[in-house]
Amino acid sequence: MSTVTEEVEAVRGRVKPVLAACTDPVQAAPARMAAATESIDQLLNTALPGLGESAAALEKRRLAAPRVDGRIIGTGEADFTKGNTVYALNHQGKTFQLLDVPGIEGDESRYAAMVEEAVKTAHLVVYVNGTNKKPEKATAEKIRSYLRWGTQVYPLVNVRGNADAYEFDEDRESLESHGGAGDALKQTVGVLEAVLPEGVLLQGNCVQGLLGFSALAVDAATGRTTIHPSRDRDLVIQQRNYRKHFASHKAMFEFSQLGAVAKQVDAKLLTFREDIVESNKMKVRQLLAANIDELQAALADHRRFMADILPSFKDCRDLIESSLSNFERLLGNGFSNRWADFFNGLSERANDIVAENFGENDVISAQLKRASTELQATVGDDLQAHLQALLKELEQRAGEAMRRLMSDVQRLQFLQKMKVAASSGGAAFRAGEMDMSLSLKEWGGMAFNVASYALTGAMIGSAFPVIGNLIGAAVGALVGVLVSVAGFFMGKEKRIRKAQQQVQDKIADMRRDVMNTLPEEAAKITRSVRGEMTASVLAQVDALYATLARPIAVIEQQIAAMSKIKNQLEKMPHGTIQAIQR
């Protein structure tokens, strides 16, 4: 614009003196006439053509100024959109964002993340079937996977066709009849409806995008095209050819059915605030539902795991119980056998002591007490060694029970982890992911430890006061027997045999009394050992089971909490949000 104005002013500056010279006859000298002629020649041959060209260029620019449409329409040279493209749309005072995303048919793995990210932010997804073919189920499943945030889907079938497809009147009666577009829409809706959640799919439409664009790309005041000059050889020609077969641009637009798309946008305008609230509520509900499903799957997995591991815990407890029963039986037999040996030895030595020291009651009494004390010490040592051996065996069997249990737990955890890895599920929790470092060392020495209970001396000694009192009283009674049987009317040998018999009878009575007390004395030790085993090994078994079972309660609590929030969201009035009550 500035260049043309400057040129015009320059020409005017040169023309004025020439005209002034030509109108002044007094000063019209030959020299000046020659100068004037030269200036006119320059004006006619040089300046005026330049002025005309500049004016033409200016008019061309003015006419092309409103021609901005069509530059982003594809030419068919590229297969599909290569990335997300954002366009701003202003409609009835509201600003929208239109996101053009890559197609999802075939292998779109390079663009899947972009498509998913775009859908997350969208409140309406327009699925355009541009092939008039029935979409594959895999395509619908892809859409469903992208729509996990609750966006609605508006299906369109874009009917393709050049101007000659609408040459005759019957060609302009129904858009759905072109190329089986109506059937393609039904098939598209059917495939999507079978896969998408209820309430997501909107009623679809057939549209003729290029025809609708051609109808709209016109200046209403002048009737001239608004398609960008760079598209004069394709889109402008298409627009001109379409217009040949339709009465008006309005008729072109109505037949294209793009108005149906505008109505969907208008409908969103009326409720867009409520739609945003509902969309966000739906996103939260679907997220909660997905997490609840995953937690329920994890809960079922862990319950199966606990059911699988339960027999191993029962076997462990049964093995420990059988070990304790075996310990109790062997301890009772050991008590009985060793005290039987005690009384057998005392009986033999008693006969010798009475025979060798008959008549000397003090000596007999002292030697019988000494013999009893010595034999009791031997019994104590034997019982202590026997108890140590039994406790060592009990320790080994308890340790073996624990090792079997921990091996079973680790094996089942490994199998569960392999099962989870083989499945495609993405549960938030898996029991196999628990950090269970099961070893005797890390569990603080779960096996029974003999040294930790100091049973040998204390427990054996606890039995001796009772038995020792019985033996002591019996040995004291023996001396009285010896005194009472001493008579003057019997021979010495006969009196000795009589005294020995009386002593043996008393020893037998003492044996009977002591042997009757042995089961209870052995039971005291068994109860103590059983109590220690219950408080240590079996308590650790129960603690391990409780640790493995604890996720069940945790998952159940999480499911209950999420279900409560989800139910509250579902009961909230449409388009509103309220505080969540815990």
C-alpha positions in Angstrom: 0.0 0.0 0.0 2.7 2.6 0.9 4.7 1.8 -2.3 1.7 2.5 -4.6 0.9 5.8 -2.9 4.5 7.0 -3.1 4.6 6.2 -6.9 1.3 8.0 -7.5 2.5 11.1 -5.7 5.7 11.1 -7.6 3.9 11.0 -10.9 1.6 13.9 -9.8 4.7 15.9 -8.9 6.1 15.5 -12.4 2.7 16.1 -14.2 1.9 19.4 -12.6 4.9 21.4 -13.9 4.3 20.0 -17.4 0.7 21.0 -17.4 1.5 24.4 -16.1 4.1 24.9 -18.9 1.6 23.8 -21.5 -1.0 26.4 -20.5 1.3 29.4 -20.5 1.6 30.5 -24.2 3.8 33.4 -23.4 6.5 31.2 -22.1 6.1 28.4 -24.6 9.6 28.4 -26.1 10.9 25.6 -28.2 13.3 24.4 -25.5 10.6 24.1 -23.0 8.3 22.3 -25.4 11.0 19.7 -25.9 11.3 19.3 -22.1 7.5 18.9 -21.8 7.4 16.4 -24.5 10.1 14.3 -22.8 8.2 14.4 -19.5 5.0 13.3 -21.2 6.8 10.5 -22.9 8.2 9.4 -19.5 4.8 9.6 -17.9 3.0 7.6 -20.6 5.7 5.0 -21.3 7.1 4.4 -17.8 5.2 5.8 -14.8 1.6 5.0 -15.9 2.2 1.3 -16.6 3.9 1.0 -13.2 1.0 2.7 -11.6 -1.4 0.3 -13.2 0.5 -2.7 -12.1 0.7 -1.5 -8.6 -3.0 -0.7 -8.5 -3.8 -4.2 -9.9 -1.5 -5.8 -7.3 -3.2 -3.8 -4.5 -6.7 -5.0 -5.7 -5.5 -8.6 -5.9 -4.2 -8.4 -2.3 -7.5 -6.8 -1.1 -9.5 -9.6 -2.7 -7.3 -12.3 -1.3 -7.3 -10.9 2.2 -10.3 -12.9 3.5 -9.1 -16.1 1.8 -7.7 -18.0 4.8 -9.6 -21.3 4.8 -8.5 -24.8 3.8 -4.8 -24.6 4.5 -5.0 -27.4 7.1 -7.1 -29.8 5.0 -5.2 -32.9 4.0 -4.3 -33.6 0.5 -4.2 -37.4 0.7 -0.4 -37.4 0.3 0.1 -38.4 4.0 -1.4 -41.5 5.5 -2.6 -39.9 8.7 -2.0 -37.2 11.3 1.5 -37.6 12.8 0.8 -35.9 16.1 -1.7 -34.1 18.3 -2.6 -30.7 16.8 -4.6 -28.1 18.8 -7.1 -25.6 17.2 -9.0 -22.9 19.0 -12.7 -22.6 18.2 -14.9 -19.7 19.2 -18.6 -20.5 19.2 -21.3 -18.3 20.8 -18.8 -16.5 23.0 -17.2 -19.7 24.2 -13.8 -20.9 23.4 -13.2 -24.6 22.6 -10.1 -26.6 21.8 -10.2 -29.1 19.0 -7.5 -31.7 19.2 -6.7 -33.5 16.0 -5.1 -36.8 16.8 -3.6 -39.7 14.8 -5.7 -42.5 13.5 -6.0 -45.7 15.6 -6.6 -48.3 13.0 -3.7 -50.7 12.4 -0.4 -50.3 14.2 -0.5 -46.9 15.9 1.9 -47.9 18.8 4.0 -44.8 18.1 1.1 -42.5 18.7 -0.9 -44.4 21.4 0.5 -42.3 24.2 -0.5 -39.1 22.4 -4.0 -40.3 21.6 -4.5 -41.4 25.2 -3.2 -38.1 26.6 -5.6 -36.2 24.3 -8.6 -38.3 25.3 -7.9 -37.8 29.0 -8.5 -34.0 28.6 -11.5 -34.3 26.2 -15.2 -34.2 27.0 -16.3 -35.3 23.6 -14.4 -37.6 21.3 -15.5 -37.6 17.6 -14.7 -41.0 16.1 -14.6 -40.5 12.3 -15.0 -43.5 10.0 -13.6 -42.2 6.8 -13.5 -45.6 4.9 -17.2 -46.5 5.0 -16.1 -49.9 6.2 -17.1 -51.7 9.3 -14.5 -51.0 12.0 -12.7 -53.9 13.6 -13.5 -54.9 17.2 -9.8 -54.3 18.0 -10.3 -50.6 17.1 -13.4 -50.4 19.4 -11.4 -52.0 22.2 -8.6 -49.5 21.7 -11.1 -46.7 22.0 -12.5 -48.2 25.2 -9.0 -48.4 26.7 -8.5 -44.7 25.9 -11.9 -43.8 27.4 -11.2 -45.1 30.8 -11.6 -41.5 32.1 -15.3 -41.3 31.1 -15.3 -39.3 27.9 -18.3 -39.6 25.5 -18.0 -40.8 21.9 -19.7 -39.2 18.9 -19.4 -41.5 15.9 -19.4 -40.0 12.4 -19.1 -41.5 8.9 -17.4 -39.1 6.5 -18.9 -39.7 3.1 -16.5 -39.2 0.3 -17.5 -38.1 -3.1 -16.6 -35.6 -5.9 -19.0 -33.2 -7.5 -20.1 -35.7 -10.2 -21.5 -37.9 -7.5 -24.3 -35.4 -7.0 -25.1 -34.6 -10.6 -28.6 -35.9 -10.7 -31.6 -35.0 -8.5 -31.8 -38.4 -7.0 -28.2 -38.2 -5.9 -29.1 -35.2 -3.7 -32.0 -36.9 -1.9 -30.1 -38.7 0.8 -26.5 -38.6 1.9 -26.8 -42.0 3.6 -27.4 -43.7 0.3 -24.0 -42.7 -1.1 -21.4 -45.6 -1.0 -23.4 -47.5 1.7 -22.8 -44.7 4.2 -25.9 -45.5 6.2 -24.9 -49.2 6.6 -21.4 -48.1 7.5 -22.8 -45.9 10.3 -25.0 -48.8 11.6 -22.0 -51.1 11.6 -19.8 -48.5 13.3 -22.4 -47.8 16.0 -22.9 -51.6 16.5 -19.2 -52.4 17.0 -18.7 -49.5 19.3 -21.9 -50.1 21.3 -20.9 -53.7 21.9 -17.6 -52.7 23.5 -18.0 -49.2 25.1 -19.6 -48.8 28.5 -23.2 -47.9 28.8 -24.0 -44.2 28.4 -20.7 -43.4 26.6 -21.9 -43.7 23.0 -23.9 -40.8 21.5 -26.2 -41.1 18.4 -24.1 -41.0 15.3 -24.4 -39.2 12.0 -23.2 -39.3 8.3 -21.5 -36.1 7.1 -19.9 -35.0 3.9 -17.0 -33.0 5.2 -15.6 -31.6 2.0 -19.0 -30.6 0.7 -19.8 -28.9 4.0 -16.5 -27.1 4.0 -17.1 -25.9 0.4 -20.5 -24.5 1.5 -19.0 -22.6 4.4 -15.8 -21.3 2.7 -17.7 -18.4 1.1 -17.9 -14.7 1.9 -21.6 -14.0 2.7 -21.4 -10.4 1.5 -19.6 -10.9 -1.8 -20.3 -14.5 -2.6 -16.6 -15.0 -3.3 -14.6 -18.0 -2.1 -12.6 -17.8 1.2 -10.4 -20.7 0.4 -6.7 -19.8 0.5 -5.1 -19.1 -2.9 -2.6 -21.9 -2.4 -5.6 -24.3 -2.8 -6.9 -22.8 -6.1 -6.0 -26.0 -8.0 -7.8 -28.5 -5.8 -10.2 -27.2 -3.1 -11.4 -24.1 -5.1 -12.0 -26.3 -8.1 -13.9 -28.8 -6.0 -16.0 -26.0 -4.4 -16.8 -24.6 -7.9 -17.8 -28.0 -9.2 -20.1 -28.8 -6.2 -21.8 -25.5 -6.6 -22.8 -26.5 -10.2 -25.2 -29.2 -8.8 -26.7 -27.4 -5.8 -29.1 -24.5 -5.8 -27.1 -22.6 -3.2 -24.3 -22.8 -0.8 -27.0 -23.2 1.9 -28.3 -26.3 0.1 -24.8 -27.7 0.0 -24.4 -27.2 3.8 -27.8 -28.8 4.6 -27.0 -31.8 2.4 -23.6 -32.2 4.1 -25.3 -32.6 7.5 -22.5 -30.8 9.2 -25.3 -29.0 11.1 -25.7 -32.2 13.2 -22.2 -31.7 14.5 -22.9 -28.1 15.3 -26.0 -29.2 17.3 -23.8 -31.5 19.4 -21.5 -28.6 20.2 -24.5 -26.4 21.0 -25.8 -29.0 23.3 -22.4 -29.1 25.1 -22.6 -25.3 25.4 -25.8 -25.4 27.5 -24.4 -27.8 30.0 -20.7 -27.5 29.7 -20.1 -26.6 33.4 -22.2 -29.5 34.6 -20.6 -31.7 32.0 -17.1 -30.8 33.4 -18.2 -31.6 36.9 -19.9 -34.9 35.8 -16.9 -35.8 33.7 -14.5 -35.3 36.6 -16.9 -37.2 38.9 -17.0 -40.0 36.4 -13.2 -40.0 36.1 -13.0 -40.4 39.9 -15.7 -43.1 39.9 -14.1 -45.0 37.2 -10.7 -44.7 38.8 -12.2 -46.0 42.1 -14.0 -48.8 40.3 -10.7 -49.8 38.5 -8.9 -49.8 41.8 -11.7 -51.7 43.5 -11.6 -54.3 40.8 -7.8 -54.6 41.1 -8.1 -54.8 44.9 -10.8 -57.5 44.7 -8.6 -59.5 42.3 -5.7 -59.1 44.7 -8.0 -60.1 47.6 -9.1 -63.2 45.7 -5.5 -64.1 44.9 -4.4 -63.7 48.5 -7.2 -65.7 49.8 -6.3 -68.5 47.4 -2.7 -68.1 48.6 -3.7 -68.4 52.2 -5.9 -71.5 51.4 -2.9 -73.0 49.6 -0.5 -72.3 52.5 -2.9 -73.4 55.3 -2.1 -77.2 55.0 1.6 -76.3 55.4 0.9 -74.5 58.7 -1.2 -77.4 59.9 1.6 -79.8 59.0 4.1 -77.6 60.9 1.9 -77.6 64.0 1.2 -81.3 63.8 4.9 -82.0 63.5 5.6 -79.9 66.5 2.8 -81.5 68.5 4.0 -85.0 67.5 7.5 -84.0 68.6 6.2 -82.9 72.0 4.2 -86.1 72.4 7.3 -88.2 71.5 9.3 -86.1 74.0 6.7 -86.7 76.7 6.6 -90.5 76.1 10.4 -90.9 76.0 10.8 -88.7 79.1 8.3 -90.8 81.0 10.0 -94.0 79.9 13.4 -92.6 80.8 12.2 -91.6 84.3 10.7 -95.1 84.8 13.7 -97.0 83.6 16.3 -95.0 85.5 14.4 -95.0 88.8 13.8 -98.8 88.3 17.6 -99.1 88.0 18.0 -97.1 91.2 15.8 -99.4 93.2 17.3 -102.5 91.8 20.8 -101.2 92.7 19.5 -100.2 96.2 18.0 -103.6 96.8 21.2 -105.4 95.9 23.4 -103.1 98.1 20.8 -103.3 101.0 21.2 -107.0 101.3 25.0 -106.8 101.4 24.9 -103.9 103.9 22.5 -105.8 106.3 24.4 -109.0 106.0 27.8 -107.4 106.6 26.7 -105.1 109.5 23.9 -107.0 111.1 23.4 -105.8 114.7 25.0 -102.4 114.1 22.0 -100.4 113.2 23.8 -97.0 113.1 26.3 -98.4 110.6 23.6 -100.0 108.5 21.5 -96.8 108.5 24.5 -94.7 107.5 25.6 -97.0 104.7 22.0 -97.3 103.4 21.7 -93.5 103.3 25.1 -93.3 101.6 24.1 -95.9 99.0 20.8 -94.1 98.4 22.6 -90.8 97.9 25.1 -92.2 95.5 22.5 -94.0 93.4 20.3 -90.9 93.3 23.3 -88.9 92.0 23.8 -91.4 89.3 20.1 -91.3 88.4 20.3 -87.5 88.3 23.2 -87.6 85.9 21.6 -90.1 83.7 18.3 -88.3 83.7 20.1 -85.0 82.9 21.9 -86.6 79.9 18.6 -88.2 78.8 16.7 -84.9 79.0 19.4 -83.1 77.1 19.3 -85.7 74.3 15.5 -85.5 74.2 15.5 -81.7 74.1 18.2 -81.7 71.4 16.0 -84.0 69.3 13.0 -81.8 70.0 15.0 -78.8 68.9 16.0 -80.5 65.7 12.4 -81.6 64.9 11.0 -78.2 65.6 13.6 -76.6 63.4 12.9 -79.0 60.6 9.1 -78.2 61.0 9.9 -74.5 60.7 12.2 -75.0 57.7 9.6 -77.0 55.9 7.0 -74.4 56.6 9.2 -71.5 55.4 10.2 -73.4 52.3 6.5 -74.0 51.5 5.7 -70.3 52.0 8.5 -69.2 49.8 7.6 -71.8 47.1 4.0 -70.7 47.1 4.9 -67.1 47.0 7.2 -67.7 44.1 4.4 -69.6 42.2 2.0 -66.7 43.0 4.5 -64.2 41.7 5.0 -66.2 38.5 1.2 -66.4 38.1 0.9 -62.7 38.5 3.7 -62.0 36.0 2.1 -64.4 33.5 -1.2 -62.5 33.7 -1.7 -59.1 32.1 -3.4 -57.7 35.2 -1.9 -54.6 36.9 -3.2 -55.1 40.4 -2.2 -52.5 43.0 -1.3 -55.2 45.4 0.0 -58.7 45.1 0.8 -61.0 48.0 3.9 -62.2 46.1 5.4 -58.8 46.3 5.6 -58.9 50.1 9.1 -58.8 51.5 9.1 -62.1 53.4 12.7 -63.0 54.2 12.0 -66.3 55.9 15.0 -67.8 57.6 15.7 -69.0 61.1 18.3 -66.3 61.6 16.0 -63.4 60.5 13.1 -64.8 62.5 15.2 -64.5 65.7 15.9 -68.2 66.1 12.4 -69.7 65.9 13.7 -73.3 66.5 13.6 -74.5 70.1 16.9 -73.8 71.8 17.9 -76.1 74.8 20.3 -73.6 76.3 17.7 -70.8 76.4 15.5 -72.6 78.8 18.0 -74.0 81.3 15.8 -77.0 81.8 18.3 -79.7 82.5 19.5 -79.0 86.0 16.5 -77.1 87.3 13.9 -79.5 86.0 15.6 -82.6 87.0 16.3 -81.1 90.4 12.7 -80.1 90.8 11.7 -83.8 90.8 14.2 -84.8 93.5 12.8 -83.1 96.6 9.6 -85.1 96.3 11.3 -88.4 95.5 14.2 -87.7 97.8 11.7 -87.2 100.7 10.0 -90.4 99.9 13.3 -92.3 99.8 14.6 -90.7 103.0 11.5 -91.6 105.0 11.7 -95.1 103.7 15.4 -95.6 104.5 14.7 -94.3 108.1 12.0 -96.9 108.5 14.4 -99.6 107.5 16.4 -99.2 110.7 13.3 -99.6 112.8 12.5 -102.7 110.9 16.0 -104.1 111.7 15.6 -103.4 115.4 12.1 -104.9 115.6 13.2 -108.2 113.9 16.2 -108.8 116.2 15.1 -111.7 118.5 16.9 -114.1 120.8 15.1 -117.2 119.7 16.4 -117.3 116.1 19.8 -118.2 114.6 21.9 -115.4 113.3 21.6 -116.3 109.6 17.9 -116.7 109.9 17.7 -113.4 111.6 19.7 -111.8 108.8 17.5 -113.3 106.1 14.5 -112.1 108.0 15.9 -108.6 108.3 16.9 -108.6 104.6 13.4 -109.6 103.6 11.9 -106.9 105.8 14.2 -104.4 104.1 13.3 -105.6 100.6 9.6 -105.3 101.5 10.1 -101.7 102.6 12.2 -101.0 99.5 9.4 -102.5 97.3 6.9 -100.2 99.1 9.2 -97.3 98.5 9.6 -98.3 94.9 5.8 -98.4 94.5 5.4 -95.0 96.0 8.1 -93.4 94.0 7.1 -95.0 90.7 3.5 -93.7 91.2 4.8 -90.2 91.5 7.0 -90.3 88.4 4.2 -89.6 85.8 3.3 -86.4 87.5 7.0 -85.3 87.9 7.6 -86.1 84.2 4.4 -84.2 83.4 5.8 -81.1 85.2 8.8 -81.1 82.9 6.7 -81.7 79.8 4.2 -78.9 80.7 7.2 -76.5 81.1 8.7 -77.6 77.8 5.3 -77.4 76.1 4.8 -73.9 77.5 8.1 -72.8 76.3 7.4 -74.3 72.8 4.0 -72.6 72.7 5.4 -69.2 73.7 8.3 -69.4 71.3 8.0 -71.7 68.2 4.2 -72.0 68.0 3.8 -68.3 68.7 6.2 -67.6 65.8 4.2 -69.9 63.6 1.0 -68.1 64.5 2.7 -64.7 64.0 3.9 -65.8 60.6 0.4 -66.8 59.6 -1.1 -63.6 61.0 1.5 -61.6 59.0 0.7 -63.4 55.8 -3.1 -63.0 56.4 -2.9 -59.4 57.4 -3.2 -58.0 53.8 -6.7 -59.5 53.7 -8.0 -57.1 56.3 -6.0 -54.2 54.8 -7.4 -54.8 51.3 -11.0 -55.3 52.7 -10.7 -52.0 54.5 -9.5 -50.2 51.3 -12.3 -51.8 49.2 -14.9 -50.7 51.8 -13.5 -47.1 51.9 -13.3 -46.8 48.1 -16.8 -48.3 47.7 -18.2 -45.8 50.2 -16.6 -42.8 48.3 -17.8 -44.2 45.0 -21.4 -44.6 46.3 -21.4 -41.1 47.6 -20.3 -39.7 44.2 -23.0 -41.7 42.4 -25.7 -40.2 44.7 -24.6 -36.6 44.3 -27.0 -34.5 42.2 -26.1 -34.0 38.6 -23.5 -31.3 37.9 -22.7 -30.8 41.6 -19.9 -31.8 43.9 -20.2 -32.3 47.7 -17.9 -33.1 50.5 -17.1 -36.8 51.0 -18.3 -38.1 54.3 -15.9 -40.7 55.8 
